[in-house]
Amino acid sequence: MDLNARSLDEARRQLLALLQQQEELSPALYRDLALYLQVLRDGLLHSVQQACFHLATQVVPDRYNQLPAQRRQAFQQRLQQLVHRCCSLLTVEQLMGLAAQHQRREQRRQLKKQQQILSAFLGDADAASEAASEAVPEEASETAPVAPPPAGSISLSLDLPLAADLFENGVPGLSASNRQESAPEAMPDARLSGSSALSGNPEATDSSESAELSLMQSLFEMAAQGIAAERLSGDPSLSSAAEGGDSDEESSTIGLSDWGPPFDAAVTSPQIPRDPLLQLRWWGHFERALRLRLRNLSHAVNVEMMRLGLAQGLLPVSLLDAALQSQVEALPAPANLLRLALPISLSTPPPEALPPTEVLTLLLRSQDLEFEQPKLRTCRKRLEQRRRALRTMAKRYRTWQRRVSALEAEQQWFQDSSPPPNPAADRT
């Protein structure tokens, strides 16, 4: 017991030392991120102008020459206004505010999707019951006796193969709050639904439907919690650090497949978290917000060029996101430009007679901006060094976390398994 206690104290000291060490490194990380954004703001207008210059002079030069001088000057002023507005939002605080906003939006979208699936499931069940009741006449169903099934037959049912008592006692993964909410209300109704439904009580029918609704909601919450636990346990940043992979693509897309588990203010706060694991998620939200901000600026510039007739077409924002996530195949193009081959032709001849139509549009990307600006590329290398150190720190922290959890469980086991004191023996 004493050895276990000493080991637990040592593991907790190691965790505290790692947290203090990471807390001392957080200001330097914040300064590097702020410096990266400052260099990005300084060269953003030049990069946008270079990309628009290629589109106007190399793709549609005739159209640009036909524009009046007043409209050309107004277009240049509009570019400056859009870039200036975007630069005012390229700060650590503004980007993390955008990350928090999108994380809340994604959470509402997931909840809405779960409600739609649940409503569709219950709607299909109600439609099936109504169709069955319409198929059998009411008088015949009331008077005709129910024939027993033949001997040796198999009865098929669409009911859940789980009893309500199982969910009342608790299912692994279901939080205590959900059980407290559903157990006193839904489960007693579920147990009484069989006898009440036979008596034809409408209130009992409503209570049984509410019990089914609560049961399905609990199932969806269990699935969501399980997925969140898998995301946390299978963090791609930690797995890549363990395997020694530190490619630019992996480091730039850390934690970006989704906004992560349900809303957590610690990973979208302007202040860098103290926990190394939360810092990795925080950094992923930062990179995602920066990419969204540059995508919004690209779309705004494309709209302005479309109004002047300098763009071949206006791609939707969803397609720009797919290109940023490498979900669509892009053709070679200059920096900060996206070239896509569209299989649909807009001309009158049949599509088989013409090659696929190519669309060249503006799309600002961090990789292209860093390629054009040496200072920005130097800042990125410094950030990548810090990211590798943070991954190593997070791996060590998670190892000690598991060690502390195991030692605490052992201590609890020894306390629970020890025999209770005997008062009679103490008196003697």
C-alpha positions in Angstrom: 0.0 0.0 0.0 2.8 2.4 0.9 4.6 1.6 -2.3 1.5 2.2 -4.3 0.9 5.6 -2.6 4.5 6.6 -3.3 4.3 5.6 -6.9 1.0 7.6 -7.3 2.6 10.7 -5.7 5.5 10.4 -8.0 3.3 10.1 -11.1 1.3 13.1 -10.0 4.5 15.1 -9.5 5.5 14.2 -13.1 2.2 15.4 -14.4 2.5 18.7 -12.5 6.0 19.2 -13.8 4.9 18.7 -17.4 2.1 21.1 -17.0 4.4 23.8 -15.5 6.9 23.2 -18.3 4.2 23.6 -20.9 2.8 26.7 -19.3 6.3 28.3 -19.5 6.4 27.5 -23.2 2.9 28.8 -24.0 3.9 32.6 -24.3 6.6 31.7 -26.8 4.1 29.8 -28.9 1.7 32.7 -28.8 4.4 35.1 -29.9 5.4 32.8 -32.8 1.7 32.6 -33.9 1.2 36.3 -33.7 4.4 36.9 -35.7 3.3 34.5 -38.4 0.0 36.4 -38.7 1.8 39.7 -38.8 4.0 38.6 -41.6 1.0 37.2 -43.4 -0.9 40.5 -43.1 2.0 42.4 -44.5 2.3 40.3 -47.7 -1.4 39.4 -48.2 -2.3 42.3 -50.5 0.7 41.7 -52.8 -0.2 38.0 -53.1 -3.9 38.8 -53.9 -2.8 41.3 -56.5 -0.4 38.9 -58.2 -3.1 36.2 -58.5 -5.7 38.7 -59.9 -3.0 40.1 -62.2 -2.6 36.6 -63.7 -6.3 36.1 -64.2 -6.8 39.6 -65.7 -3.8 39.7 -68.0 -3.3 36.0 -69.0 -6.7 34.5 -69.0 -9.1 37.3 -70.1 -6.9 40.2 -71.3 -9.4 41.4 -73.9 -12.2 41.7 -71.3 -9.9 43.7 -68.9 -8.8 46.0 -71.8 -12.4 46.8 -72.5 -13.2 47.9 -69.0 -13.3 51.7 -68.4 -10.5 53.2 -66.4 -12.9 54.2 -63.7 -14.1 50.6 -63.2 -10.5 49.3 -63.2 -9.5 51.8 -60.5 -12.6 50.9 -58.5 -11.7 47.3 -58.7 -8.2 48.0 -57.3 -9.7 49.9 -54.4 -12.2 47.2 -53.8 -9.3 44.6 -53.6 -7.6 46.8 -51.0 -10.7 47.2 -48.9 -11.3 43.4 -48.9 -7.8 42.6 -48.0 -7.7 45.3 -45.3 -10.9 44.0 -43.8 -9.5 40.4 -43.8 -6.2 41.6 -42.2 -8.1 43.2 -39.3 -9.5 39.7 -38.6 -6.2 37.9 -38.9 -5.3 37.9 -35.2 -5.1 35.1 -32.7 -8.2 36.4 -30.8 -10.3 36.8 -33.9 -9.4 33.5 -35.4 -10.2 31.6 -32.1 -13.5 33.5 -32.0 -14.3 32.2 -35.5 -13.3 28.7 -34.4 -15.7 28.9 -31.4 -18.5 30.1 -33.7 -18.0 27.3 -36.1 -17.7 24.7 -33.4 -21.0 25.7 -31.9 -22.5 25.7 -35.4 -21.2 22.2 -36.0 -22.6 21.0 -32.7 -26.1 22.4 -33.6 -25.9 20.8 -37.0 -25.1 17.4 -35.4 -27.9 17.7 -32.9 -30.3 18.6 -35.7 -29.2 15.7 -37.8 -29.7 13.3 -34.9 -33.2 14.7 -34.3 -34.0 14.3 -38.0 -32.9 10.6 -37.9 -34.9 10.1 -34.8 -38.0 11.7 -36.2 -37.7 9.7 -39.4 -37.4 6.5 -37.4 -40.4 7.2 -35.3 -42.3 8.5 -38.4 -41.7 5.2 -40.2 -42.9 3.2 -37.2 -46.0 5.3 -36.9 -46.7 5.0 -40.6 -46.3 1.2 -40.4 -48.7 1.0 -37.5 -51.3 3.1 -39.2 -51.0 1.0 -42.4 -51.5 -2.2 -40.4 -54.5 -0.7 -38.6 -56.1 0.4 -41.9 -55.5 -3.0 -43.5 -57.5 -4.8 -40.8 -61.2 -3.6 -40.2 -61.9 -2.3 -36.8 -65.0 -4.5 -36.2 -63.2 -7.6 -37.3 -60.2 -6.8 -35.1 -62.5 -6.3 -32.1 -64.7 -9.4 -32.6 -62.4 -12.0 -34.3 -60.3 -14.0 -31.8 -56.6 -14.1 -32.3 -55.6 -17.5 -33.6 -52.6 -19.0 -31.8 -49.5 -19.6 -34.0 -49.1 -23.2 -35.3 -46.8 -25.5 -33.4 -43.1 -25.2 -34.5 -43.6 -21.8 -36.2 -41.2 -18.8 -35.8 -42.5 -15.4 -34.8 -40.7 -12.4 -36.2 -41.0 -9.0 -34.5 -39.6 -5.5 -35.2 -39.3 -4.7 -31.5 -35.9 -4.0 -29.9 -34.2 -7.1 -28.5 -33.4 -5.2 -25.4 -35.5 -4.8 -22.3 -36.2 -1.4 -20.7 -34.7 -2.6 -17.5 -31.3 -2.9 -19.1 -31.3 0.8 -20.0 -32.6 1.7 -16.6 -29.8 -0.1 -14.8 -27.2 1.5 -17.1 -25.4 0.8 -20.3 -21.7 1.4 -20.7 -21.1 4.8 -22.3 -24.4 6.3 -21.1 -23.8 9.3 -18.8 -25.4 9.4 -15.4 -27.3 12.6 -16.3 -29.0 10.8 -19.2 -29.9 7.9 -17.0 -31.3 10.2 -14.3 -33.4 12.0 -16.9 -34.7 8.9 -18.7 -35.0 6.4 -15.9 -37.6 8.0 -13.6 -39.8 9.1 -16.5 -39.4 7.0 -19.6 -38.6 3.6 -18.1 -41.7 3.2 -15.8 -43.8 4.2 -18.7 -42.1 1.6 -20.9 -42.9 -1.1 -18.3 -46.5 -0.1 -18.1 -47.0 0.4 -21.8 -47.9 -3.3 -22.5 -50.8 -3.6 -20.1 -52.0 0.0 -20.8 -51.9 -0.4 -24.5 -54.1 -3.5 -24.3 -56.7 -1.6 -22.3 -56.8 1.1 -25.0 -55.8 4.0 -22.8 -54.6 6.9 -25.0 -52.5 8.4 -22.2 -50.7 5.2 -21.9 -50.0 5.2 -25.7 -48.6 8.7 -25.4 -46.4 7.7 -22.5 -45.1 4.7 -24.5 -44.3 6.9 -27.4 -42.4 9.3 -25.1 -40.6 6.3 -23.6 -39.5 5.2 -27.1 -38.4 8.7 -27.9 -36.3 8.9 -24.7 -34.8 5.5 -25.4 -33.8 6.4 -28.9 -32.3 9.7 -27.7 -30.2 7.8 -25.2 -29.0 5.5 -27.9 -27.9 8.4 -30.1 -26.2 10.1 -27.1 -24.3 6.9 -26.4 -23.2 6.7 -30.0 -22.0 10.3 -30.0 -20.1 9.8 -26.8 -18.5 6.7 -28.2 -17.4 8.5 -31.3 -16.0 11.4 -29.2 -14.0 8.9 -27.1 -12.6 7.3 -30.2 -11.5 10.7 -31.6 -9.7 11.5 -28.3 -8.1 8.1 -28.0 -7.1 8.0 -31.6 -5.7 11.5 -32.0 -3.8 11.6 -35.3 -1.3 14.1 -34.0 -0.2 11.7 -31.2 -0.1 8.7 -33.5 2.0 10.5 -36.0 4.4 11.6 -33.3 4.7 8.0 -32.1 5.4 6.8 -35.5 7.9 9.5 -36.2 5.9 11.1 -39.1 6.2 14.9 -39.2 5.1 15.7 -42.7 3.8 19.2 -43.5 0.5 17.8 -44.6 -0.1 15.9 -41.4 0.9 18.8 -39.3 -1.3 21.3 -41.1 -4.4 19.1 -41.0 -4.2 18.1 -37.3 -7.6 17.9 -35.9 -9.3 19.4 -39.0 -11.4 16.5 -40.2 -14.1 17.8 -37.8 -14.3 20.4 -35.1 -13.8 17.7 -32.6 -15.9 16.4 -29.8 -18.8 18.4 -28.4 -18.2 22.1 -27.7 -15.3 22.7 -25.4 -14.5 26.3 -24.5 -10.9 25.4 -23.5 -9.9 24.6 -27.1 -11.4 27.7 -28.7 -10.4 30.2 -26.1 -8.0 33.0 -27.1 -5.7 31.8 -24.3 -3.6 28.8 -25.0 -4.6 25.8 -22.8 -2.2 24.5 -20.2 -2.8 20.8 -21.0 -0.6 19.6 -23.9 -3.4 17.5 -25.3 -5.7 20.4 -25.4 -3.0 22.6 -26.9 -2.8 20.2 -29.9 -6.6 20.6 -30.4 -6.4 24.3 -29.9 -3.7 24.6 -32.5 -5.8 22.5 -34.9 -8.7 24.9 -34.4 -6.4 27.8 -35.1 -5.2 26.4 -38.4 -8.8 25.6 -39.5 -10.0 29.1 -38.7 -7.0 30.6 -40.6 -7.9 28.5 -43.6 -11.6 29.5 -43.4 -10.6 33.2 -43.2 -8.5 32.9 -46.4 -11.2 31.0 -48.1 -13.7 33.7 -47.4 -11.4 36.3 -48.8 -10.9 34.3 -51.9 -14.6 33.9 -52.4 -15.2 37.6 -52.0 -12.5 38.5 -54.5 -14.0 35.9 -57.0 -17.4 37.6 -56.6 -15.9 41.0 -57.5 -14.1 39.6 -60.5 -17.3 37.8 -61.6 -19.1 41.1 -61.6 -16.5 42.6 -63.9 -16.5 39.6 -66.2 -12.8 38.7 -65.3 -13.7 35.3 -63.9 -14.5 32.2 -66.0 -17.0 31.0 -63.4 -17.9 31.4 -59.7 -17.2 28.1 -57.8 -19.3 27.5 -54.7 -17.8 27.7 -51.3 -18.3 23.9 -50.8 -16.1 23.2 -53.8 -13.4 25.5 -52.5 -13.5 23.6 -49.2 -13.2 20.3 -51.0 -10.2 21.6 -52.9 -8.5 22.7 -49.6 -9.1 19.3 -48.2 -7.7 17.6 -51.3 -11.1 15.9 -52.0 -11.1 17.0 -55.6 -8.4 16.6 -58.2 -6.9 20.0 -59.1 -4.8 20.7 -62.2 -1.4 22.5 -62.0 -1.9 26.2 -61.6 0.1 29.3 -60.4 0.3 30.1 -56.8 -3.0 31.0 -55.0 -5.0 29.9 -58.1 -7.2 26.8 -58.4 -7.6 25.1 -61.8 -10.4 22.5 -62.1 -11.6 20.5 -65.1 -15.4 20.5 -65.2 -16.9 17.7 -67.2 -20.0 19.8 -68.1 -19.8 22.2 -71.1 -21.9 25.4 -71.1 -21.9 25.7 -75.0 -24.6 24.5 -77.3 -22.8 21.5 -78.9 -23.1 18.2 -77.1 -20.7 17.6 -74.3 -19.1 14.6 -76.0 -17.8 16.8 -78.9 -15.8 19.1 -76.6 -13.1 18.6 -74.0 -13.9 19.3 -70.4 -14.2 22.9 -69.5 -11.4 24.3 -67.2 -12.1 26.9 -64.6 -9.3 29.0 -63.1 -10.2 30.8 -59.9 -8.6 32.5 -56.9 -7.9 30.3 -53.8 -5.5 31.6 -51.2 -3.6 28.8 -49.4 -1.1 29.0 -46.6 1.3 26.8 -48.6 1.3 29.1 -51.6 1.6 32.2 -49.5 4.6 30.7 -47.6 6.2 29.7 -51.0 6.0 33.3 -52.2 7.2 34.9 -48.9 10.5 33.8 -47.5 9.8 35.5 -44.1 6.5 33.7 -43.8 8.2 30.4 -44.7 10.8 31.0 -41.9 8.0 31.5 -39.4 6.3 28.3 -40.5 9.5 26.3 -39.9 9.8 27.7 -36.4 6.1 26.8 -35.7 6.7 23.3 -37.0 9.6 22.8 -34.6 7.3 23.8 -31.8 4.6 21.5 -33.0 7.0 18.5 -32.9 8.1 19.4 -29.4 4.4 19.8 -28.4 3.6 16.3 -29.8 6.4 14.8 -27.8 5.2 16.6 -24.7 1.6 15.5 -25.3 2.7 11.9 -25.7 4.6 11.9 -22.4 1.7 13.7 -20.7 -0.8 11.1 -21.9 1.5 8.3 -20.7 1.7 9.7 -17.2 -2.1 10.3 -17.2 -2.7 6.7 -17.9 -0.2 5.8 -15.2 -2.0 8.0 -12.6 -5.4 6.6 -13.6 -4.1 3.0 -13.2 -2.5 3.7 -9.8 -5.7 5.4 -8.5 -7.7 2.4 -9.6 -5.3 0.1 -7.8 -5.5 2.2 -4.7 -9.3 2.1 -4.8 -9.2 -1.7 -5.3 -7.0 -2.2 -2.3 -9.3 0.0 -0.1 -12.4 -1.8 -1.3 -10.9 -5.3 -0.9 -9.5 -4.7 2.6 -11.6 -6.3 5.4 -13.7 -4.0 7.5 -12.5 -3.2 11.0 -13.9 -5.4 13.8 -15.2 -3.3 16.7 -15.3 -6.2 19.1 -11.6 -7.0 18.6 -10.7 -3.3 19.2 -12.6 -3.4 22.5 -10.7 -6.4 23.7 
